[in-house]
Amino acid sequence: MPQLDLLLRWLDILGGLVLHLGAARRNRNMLRVTRSGDEILFRAGANPDAPLLAATPIGGAPPAEVLSRARGGCVVLEWPQERTVTRTLALPTQARDFLAGVVANQLERLSPWPVGQILHGHKAAPADAGRLTVCVLIARKADVDGARAELADMGLSVDRVVGVAEASGEPLVFWSKSAAQSDAAQSRRLRLFVGGGIGAYVTLCALIVVAAAFSAEALRDEAATLAARAHALQKRADAGKNPAIVAALPPPERAWIWKEASTPAVALIDALSRAIPDGAFLESLALESGKLRISGLADDAPPLIDALEKSGRFFDAHFSAPTTRAPDGRLFRFGIEAQLAPASKKGK
């Protein structure tokens, strides 16, 4: 399928990038290992003139600094020139694009050992016009494997084995850990690694989006609940200011409105005692449905209306019956009705 091929190619490109970045990071902490007689010499970095870190007898334990650098960097075994066979090929310039195949075809002639028992590296340099000079380095595979095994016993895992061409002084790779592994197996592992990382990232993003959606829905529900509560409170507050609205409400809501907006009886009696002058006497007092009814005797009845409304506890005060003179001829009998002020107006 074209889509699958495109996906695999894309994963291979990303896998190659991961390998390149990992190799670049490890090369920054390179540990160069060289055998000199019965000792192993350790140097840090790719600089040939780098100072010696340590010298350890073969089979001995390297210093902690060397082991620490080997764990975090690239371990390169430098193969000695005295155990390397050097050959030179003269080829036309057109052979540069096919150099690996040309060298492989010539190994049977160039190597003193069978081709299956050797490791080799090559480097091309321009010579005369239209010609290439190819330097080929050859080492016995058994010798290299034995040296790697000795280092493994010392706790060091070799990443590359290189030889140095006498003419150029540049290192040529004989063997590398990544090339020694199966290309197909390595490609599968890289695909799984990169694909798994991308899948985990996509899954994490999806989980974050789902969690955000649930959180947003919960916030919307909470906001709607708070808005409903605020609307109900505002409705009760508005209803408490308008007796007609209160009267139109269902009995349970009307009871709550009266409970919230009504003034305690003790406070009403205290307000009445302060509002009524000394020359007036109450004979009856009634509270019903947010309305006050009082009756009694007073030497001057009209000022009572103004006194009740100024108390801040009552409004819409008026005489409920005509004012008449009492039998003694001095006082006047009165009846007054007034609305109780809602809780929001108290104390004004």
JOSUL-V572992 format. One record per run of one state. SS is the DSSP state (2 for helix, 1 for strand, 0 for the rest). FROM is the first residue (numbers start at 1). TO is the last residue. If there is no record, write none. Layout:
{{SS;FROM;TO} {SS;FROM;TO}}
This chain:
{{0;1;1} {2;2;28} {0;29;30} {1;31;36} {0;37;38} {1;39;44} {0;45;51} {1;52;57} {0;58;63} {2;64;72} {0;73;74} {1;75;78} {0;79;80} {2;81;83} {0;84;84} {1;85;92} {2;93;110} {0;111;114} {2;115;117} {1;118;126} {0;127;130} {1;131;140} {2;141;153} {0;154;159} {1;160;164} {0;165;170} {1;171;176} {2;177;180} {0;181;182} {2;183;241} {0;242;242} {2;243;248} {0;249;250} {2;251;261} {0;262;264} {2;265;275} {0;276;279} {1;280;288} {0;289;290} {1;291;298} {0;299;302} {2;303;310} {0;311;313} {1;314;319} {0;320;323} {1;324;325} {0;326;331} {1;332;340} {0;341;342} {2;343;345} {0;346;348}}
